[in-house]
Amino acid sequence: MRYLSIRHRLLLGTELARSVPALASVFLVALCLSGCGPGAIPEPTAADQARASERWPEVTLADLTAGRTLYVQKCSGCHSLYPPSFRAAEAWVPVVDKMASKFALEADQKETIARYLVVMSTHDAPLARPAD
């Protein structure tokens, strides 16, 4: 920029100033359309809690909501969040186990996240009990 005239520097600065908000707007629109933001991660409902209680009688709606919150807070720091329906219910358990060991999640946090993902991945189907 040393060799540019003052006029050219002002024009270049004006163009950059115009392009940054435009690029930011395009990025935000793309993020919203992609469905990869936290808004794409469903909130649990009373119906989800009722299905969860078939497998885990002690699970409350607050527990499932806490699982969603932990999933968004803990997992989005390293990668895009996948909607729970991205995997089959039981496929989430080893994924959460692997991530928990890498990132030092406490046992109760791991369990809360896993239960949320298992329940929400089967939004329209009853939960199967795992084989003992």
Secondary structure, 3 states (H helix, E strand, C coil): CCCCCHHHHHHHHHHHHHHHHHHHHHHHHHHHHHCCCHHHCCCCCHHHHHHHHHHCCCCCHHHHHHHHHHHHHHHCCCCCCCCHHHCCHHHHHHHHHHHHHHHCCCHHHHHHHHHHHHHHHCCCCCCCCCCC
